[in-house]
Amino acid sequence: MCYYNVRMCKPSNPEELQEALHQIRELRRQDEKKMRDSLWMTEFIRPEILEFAFQMELTMRRNDKEKGDSWKTCDPLVLCEKLEEESEEVSKEIYQRIFQRENTLDTELLDLGCCGMMLWNRVKKKEEE
């Protein structure tokens, strides 16, 4: 079976044209399914969780240039230490907020969430091995 890149190649006979059209329809069907699945997820997940996940994604992307996906192969114990570190920073920020000093509580909570997600992912992967 030959797969056509519609922009690069033109079918040379009616059978190839039919195959190319079939492939295009199949790709559209797959895209539509992905879209329906995505819409279902946004309706299923609480808006607050989606917003937090979105902000976590932005936080992770800001660190991509420096760290990339290094957390995916990082020792879970290292991530556990990072989680403790972020937790301490959140506690400090809460204390500062009580005394109305300038703070970055929202940023620290996102960092804590990212560390929790990374650790959860690594532990899950280790269990699957």
C-alpha positions as a LaTeX table, in Angstrom:
\begin{tabular}{lrrr}
\hline
Residue & $x$ (\AA) & $y$ (\AA) & $z$ (\AA) \\
\hline
Met1 & 0.00 & 0.00 & 0.00 \\
Cys2 & 1.35 & 3.40 & $-0.99$ \\
Tyr3 & 0.71 & 6.46 & 1.18 \\
Tyr4 & 0.33 & 9.73 & $-0.62$ \\
Asn5 & 1.50 & 13.09 & 0.50 \\
Val6 & $-1.27$ & 14.98 & $-1.25$ \\
Arg7 & 0.84 & 18.11 & $-1.63$ \\
Met8 & 3.85 & 16.32 & $-3.11$ \\
Cys9 & 2.45 & 13.55 & $-5.30$ \\
Lys10 & $-0.36$ & 13.17 & $-7.79$ \\
Pro11 & $-1.97$ & 9.76 & $-8.33$ \\
Ser12 & $-1.28$ & 8.49 & $-11.85$ \\
Asn13 & $-4.36$ & 6.30 & $-12.33$ \\
Pro14 & $-7.96$ & 5.99 & $-11.05$ \\
Glu15 & $-7.07$ & 3.28 & $-8.51$ \\
Glu16 & $-4.32$ & 5.42 & $-7.00$ \\
Leu17 & $-6.72$ & 8.38 & $-6.91$ \\
Gln18 & $-9.31$ & 6.27 & $-5.07$ \\
Glu19 & $-6.65$ & 5.11 & $-2.60$ \\
Ala20 & $-5.47$ & 8.68 & $-2.01$ \\
Leu21 & $-9.06$ & 9.85 & $-1.43$ \\
His22 & $-9.63$ & 6.95 & 0.94 \\
Gln23 & $-6.51$ & 7.91 & 2.90 \\
Ile24 & $-7.64$ & 11.53 & 3.08 \\
Arg25 & $-11.07$ & 10.48 & 4.37 \\
Glu26 & $-9.45$ & 8.21 & 6.95 \\
Leu27 & $-7.16$ & 11.00 & 8.16 \\
Arg28 & $-10.14$ & 13.35 & 8.45 \\
Arg29 & $-12.07$ & 10.71 & 10.39 \\
Gln30 & $-9.15$ & 10.30 & 12.78 \\
Asp31 & $-8.86$ & 14.07 & 13.21 \\
Glu32 & $-12.59$ & 14.35 & 13.89 \\
Lys33 & $-12.34$ & 11.60 & 16.51 \\
Lys34 & $-9.43$ & 13.39 & 18.20 \\
Met35 & $-11.47$ & 16.60 & 18.19 \\
Arg36 & $-14.51$ & 14.88 & 19.73 \\
Asp37 & $-12.28$ & 13.27 & 22.36 \\
Ser38 & $-10.70$ & 16.63 & 23.16 \\
Leu39 & $-14.09$ & 18.31 & 23.48 \\
Trp40 & $-15.30$ & 15.51 & 25.73 \\
Met41 & $-12.26$ & 15.97 & 27.97 \\
Thr42 & $-12.84$ & 19.72 & 28.29 \\
Glu43 & $-16.47$ & 19.07 & 29.25 \\
Phe44 & $-15.53$ & 16.29 & 31.68 \\
Ile45 & $-12.67$ & 18.04 & 33.50 \\
Arg46 & $-13.47$ & 20.84 & 35.91 \\
Pro47 & $-12.58$ & 24.31 & 34.54 \\
Glu48 & $-10.33$ & 24.97 & 37.55 \\
Ile49 & $-8.32$ & 21.83 & 36.84 \\
Leu50 & $-8.02$ & 22.70 & 33.14 \\
Glu51 & $-6.80$ & 26.19 & 34.02 \\
Phe52 & $-4.25$ & 24.83 & 36.50 \\
Ala53 & $-3.07$ & 22.22 & 33.97 \\
Phe54 & $-2.76$ & 24.94 & 31.32 \\
Gln55 & $-0.70$ & 27.11 & 33.65 \\
Met56 & 1.48 & 24.10 & 34.54 \\
Glu57 & 2.05 & 23.49 & 30.83 \\
Leu58 & 3.17 & 27.11 & 30.39 \\
Thr59 & 5.53 & 26.70 & 33.35 \\
Met60 & 6.97 & 23.50 & 31.88 \\
Arg61 & 7.42 & 25.12 & 28.45 \\
Arg62 & 9.28 & 28.07 & 29.97 \\
Asn63 & 11.84 & 25.55 & 31.26 \\
Asp64 & 12.01 & 23.48 & 28.05 \\
Lys65 & 14.93 & 25.38 & 26.56 \\
Glu66 & 17.06 & 24.81 & 29.66 \\
Lys67 & 15.85 & 21.44 & 30.92 \\
Gly68 & 13.68 & 19.89 & 28.20 \\
Asp69 & 12.10 & 16.59 & 29.20 \\
Ser70 & 14.94 & 15.62 & 31.54 \\
Trp71 & 12.37 & 14.98 & 34.27 \\
Lys72 & 11.13 & 11.94 & 32.33 \\
Thr73 & 14.37 & 10.10 & 33.05 \\
Cys74 & 15.13 & 11.72 & 36.38 \\
Asp75 & 15.40 & 9.53 & 39.48 \\
Pro76 & 12.08 & 9.74 & 41.38 \\
Leu77 & 14.04 & 10.43 & 44.59 \\
Val78 & 15.45 & 13.59 & 43.01 \\
Leu79 & 11.94 & 14.66 & 42.07 \\
Cys80 & 10.78 & 13.87 & 45.59 \\
Glu81 & 13.48 & 16.21 & 46.95 \\
Lys82 & 12.37 & 18.88 & 44.47 \\
Leu83 & 8.78 & 18.41 & 45.59 \\
Glu84 & 9.82 & 18.96 & 49.21 \\
Glu85 & 11.79 & 22.07 & 48.17 \\
Glu86 & 8.79 & 23.50 & 46.30 \\
Ser87 & 6.52 & 22.67 & 49.23 \\
Glu88 & 8.79 & 24.66 & 51.54 \\
Glu89 & 8.70 & 27.59 & 49.11 \\
Val90 & 4.90 & 27.47 & 49.10 \\
Ser91 & 4.87 & 27.51 & 52.91 \\
Lys92 & 7.17 & 30.56 & 52.92 \\
Glu93 & 4.96 & 32.33 & 50.40 \\
Ile94 & 1.85 & 31.63 & 52.48 \\
Tyr95 & 3.63 & 33.05 & 55.53 \\
Gln96 & 4.63 & 36.16 & 53.56 \\
Arg97 & 1.09 & 36.60 & 52.27 \\
Ile98 & $-0.23$ & 36.58 & 55.84 \\
Phe99 & 2.06 & 39.52 & 56.56 \\
Gln100 & 1.16 & 41.17 & 53.22 \\
Arg101 & 4.64 & 41.16 & 51.77 \\
Glu102 & 5.27 & 40.86 & 48.08 \\
Asn103 & 4.89 & 37.19 & 47.12 \\
Thr104 & 4.83 & 34.72 & 44.29 \\
Leu105 & 2.44 & 32.18 & 45.80 \\
Asp106 & 0.71 & 31.42 & 42.50 \\
Thr107 & 4.04 & 30.70 & 40.80 \\
Glu108 & 5.23 & 28.52 & 43.68 \\
Leu109 & 1.95 & 26.56 & 43.67 \\
Leu110 & 2.38 & 25.92 & 39.95 \\
Asp111 & 5.95 & 24.76 & 40.53 \\
Leu112 & 4.69 & 22.44 & 43.26 \\
Gly113 & 2.00 & 21.09 & 40.91 \\
Cys114 & 4.56 & 20.52 & 38.14 \\
Cys115 & 6.87 & 18.66 & 40.51 \\
Gly116 & 3.96 & 16.55 & 41.73 \\
Met117 & 3.01 & 15.68 & 38.14 \\
Met118 & 6.60 & 14.81 & 37.23 \\
Leu119 & 7.00 & 12.59 & 40.27 \\
Trp120 & 3.64 & 10.91 & 39.65 \\
Asn121 & 4.67 & 10.21 & 36.05 \\
Arg122 & 8.07 & 8.76 & 36.98 \\
Val123 & 6.61 & 6.52 & 39.70 \\
Lys124 & 3.94 & 5.32 & 37.28 \\
Lys125 & 6.59 & 4.54 & 34.63 \\
Lys126 & 8.75 & 2.65 & 37.16 \\
Glu127 & 5.73 & 0.54 & 38.18 \\
Glu128 & 5.10 & $-0.34$ & 34.52 \\
Glu129 & 8.69 & $-1.61$ & 34.06 \\
\hline
\end{tabular}
